[in-house]
Amino acid sequence: MGAYFDHGWWSLLIYCAVSGAVAAMVLRLLLTRLREFALDAPNHRSLHETPVPRTGGWGLLTGTSVGLLLSQPEFQPGIVFAFIALLLVSVADDLRSLSARLRFSVQILSVMVLLYSLALPFVTPLSWVIWPLLVLTGVWVVNLYNFMDGMDGFAGSMTAIGFAALGAICFLRNVPQIGIICLLVATSSVVFLYYNWPRAQIFLGDAGSTVIGLAVFAVSVAGWQQGAFGLVVPLLIFLPFWLDATVTLIIRMLRRERWWEAHRQHFYQRMALKHGVKTSLFIEVAVMVSTSLLALVLVASGVA
């Protein structure tokens, strides 16, 4: 049932349980012993009113990583390097704001190393176009996840629902290795959501949002490469994120605004300001579930 070794369903449940338990323990530690560490102070662009720690991604990623260590007997060194490099610069940015140039440079490096490690078979006259396009897409996914992490429960819900859907599709298409990774991320995300649901006790922070963004890109490319799904599937599942982020980015660039800076012009932000965070979140979650179910139907019917 897998490229490395045979995973039974009981083993999968154990891996997910361990990931969830570790994520819960780390999040509790962050909320009790380290609550005053790396606080996100509210400003005129924020939707929260009191300082909230932005270290939740540490708990989510730790839980996922422990599950991966148990379930995956070997790793591609390049892929590990790509994620660690992005994680380190993002943690540093959570603790002390770094320049956009430095962050973008590390993001580009991480995406390029990731793509090289996946060894995509593009030896065509158009390779010189395809590879830069993939690098640009990867960097954009990393950043859009960071841009969209601005409302309680929003990014956590997209992560839980999106990775659960991709995981189910991978198992349906007999690509269990990627399916296990997806379900581990989804499990840790559900635990994180317990503490991030409105009113949030903790935020993902840059470390969580950017690394999850890279994971979305990695799983999407790897799943496509291994024939689990077409590229339209992850595009449809994560539609609530990339459409809002992309349209908002284009509008801000056309207005010649500093698009890389924090703002409150995303659709979800404007909806939250008008209808409240909880109402907006329920609407967004309903859209996420709908697009994910549509993707599952398309895959099950053989269309995608």
HELIX and SHEET records of a PDB file:
HELIX    1   1 TRP A    9  THR A   32  1                                  24    
HELIX    2   2 GLY A   56  SER A   71  1                                  16    
HELIX    3   3 PRO A   77  LEU A   95  1                                  19    
HELIX    4   4 ALA A  100  LEU A  118  1                                  19    
HELIX    5   5 SER A  127  MET A  148  1                                  22    
HELIX    6   6 PHE A  154  LEU A  172  1                                  19    
HELIX    7   7 PRO A  176  ASN A  196  1                                  21    
HELIX    8   8 GLY A  205  GLN A  225  1                                  21    
HELIX    9   9 VAL A  232  ILE A  237  1                                   6    
HELIX   10  10 LEU A  239  LEU A  254  1                                  16    
HELIX   11  11 PHE A  267  HIS A  275  1                                   9    
HELIX   12  12 VAL A  277  ALA A  300  1                                  24    
SHEET    1   A 2 LEU A  39  ASP A  40  0                                        
SHEET    2   A 2 VAL A  52  PRO A  53 -1                                        
END                                                                             
